[in-house]
Amino acid sequence: MHHMPYILNVLILAPVLLGMVQMTAHTPVAAFSGVPDQPALRMMVVSLWSGVLVLSLVALYDPLSFWPLLAFQVVYKAIFLAAYCLPIWLGRAEGVIPWGPVGVFIGIILIWPFFIAAALRSAQMLRL
């Protein structure tokens, strides 16, 4: 069970990253339909998500020690939703909400805390 979020990270991120790296400049990212491509920002996202992918692969060997990676994902995704998507949804800002990634982000924000709690409980049990 402790391996599941890391496996999901790999399964979600590998094809997305492959597609984003192979894109030519100024080609819209399919998952971000309606959002114009900015190559530098796209590569910044690729770098961040590649880091999550690599650490998720490492976490498969010791999933209990890597729960902070899951917490980081919850935090940065929640910040994105609150700072970017919510103002657009409320009509207080202009922009396009990328519903594909937003759906995945919401799922991770809702589910990863259960994996974090399970890892912390298991780590406590190991110390007893």
C-alpha positions in Angstrom: 0.0 0.0 0.0 2.8 2.4 0.8 4.2 2.1 -2.7 0.9 3.1 -4.4 1.2 6.9 -4.6 4.7 6.6 -6.0 3.6 4.1 -8.6 0.8 6.5 -9.5 3.2 9.4 -9.7 5.3 7.4 -12.2 2.3 6.3 -14.3 0.9 9.8 -14.4 4.1 11.7 -14.9 6.1 9.6 -17.4 3.8 10.0 -20.4 3.1 13.7 -19.6 6.8 14.5 -19.3 7.6 12.6 -22.5 5.0 14.6 -24.4 6.1 17.9 -22.9 9.8 17.3 -23.7 9.2 16.2 -27.3 7.0 19.3 -28.1 8.3 22.0 -30.4 8.2 25.5 -29.1 4.9 27.3 -29.0 2.8 24.1 -29.5 0.0 24.1 -26.9 0.3 21.3 -24.4 -2.8 19.1 -24.9 -3.6 18.8 -21.2 -3.4 22.6 -20.9 -5.8 23.4 -23.8 -6.3 27.1 -24.3 -3.1 28.0 -22.4 -0.5 29.4 -24.7 2.9 27.6 -24.6 5.8 29.4 -22.9 8.9 27.2 -23.5 10.8 28.4 -20.4 7.8 27.9 -18.1 7.0 24.6 -19.7 10.6 23.4 -19.0 10.4 24.7 -15.4 7.3 22.5 -15.0 9.1 19.6 -16.7 12.0 20.0 -14.3 9.8 20.1 -11.2 7.7 17.1 -12.4 10.9 15.2 -13.4 12.2 15.7 -9.9 8.9 14.2 -8.5 9.2 11.3 -10.9 12.8 10.5 -10.1 12.2 10.7 -6.3 9.1 8.6 -6.7 11.2 5.9 -8.4 13.7 6.1 -5.5 10.8 6.0 -3.0 9.8 2.6 -4.3 12.8 1.2 -2.4 11.8 2.9 0.9 8.3 4.4 0.6 8.0 5.3 4.3 11.0 7.6 4.2 9.6 9.6 1.3 6.3 10.8 2.7 7.6 14.4 2.6 7.5 14.2 -1.3 3.8 13.5 -1.1 3.3 16.4 1.3 5.2 18.7 -1.1 2.9 17.6 -3.9 -0.2 18.4 -1.8 1.1 21.8 -0.8 2.2 23.0 -4.3 -0.9 21.7 -6.0 -3.1 23.4 -3.4 -1.3 26.7 -3.8 -1.8 26.5 -7.6 -5.5 25.8 -7.2 -5.9 28.6 -4.6 -3.7 31.2 -6.3 -4.5 30.6 -9.9 -7.6 28.6 -10.5 -9.9 29.8 -7.7 -9.7 33.5 -8.7 -10.6 32.6 -12.3 -13.4 30.3 -11.2 -14.8 33.1 -9.0 -14.6 35.6 -11.9 -12.0 37.7 -10.1 -9.2 37.0 -12.7 -9.0 36.2 -16.3 -7.4 33.0 -17.6 -8.0 29.5 -18.7 -8.4 26.7 -16.1 -6.6 23.6 -17.4 -9.3 21.1 -16.2 -7.3 17.9 -17.0 -4.4 18.7 -14.6 -6.7 20.4 -12.1 -8.7 17.1 -11.9 -5.6 15.2 -11.2 -4.4 17.8 -8.7 -7.7 17.7 -6.8 -7.5 13.9 -6.6 -4.0 14.0 -5.3 -4.9 16.7 -2.7 -7.7 14.5 -1.5 -6.0 11.1 -1.5 -2.3 11.7 -0.7 -3.0 12.8 2.9 -4.3 9.3 3.6 -1.0 7.8 2.3 1.0 10.3 4.4 -1.0 9.4 7.5 -0.4 5.7 6.8 3.3 6.2 6.4 3.6 8.2 9.6 1.6 5.6 11.5 3.8 2.8 10.1 6.9 4.7 11.0 5.7 5.2 14.5 4.9 1.4 14.8 8.5 0.6 13.6 9.9 2.8 16.4 8.0 1.1 19.1 
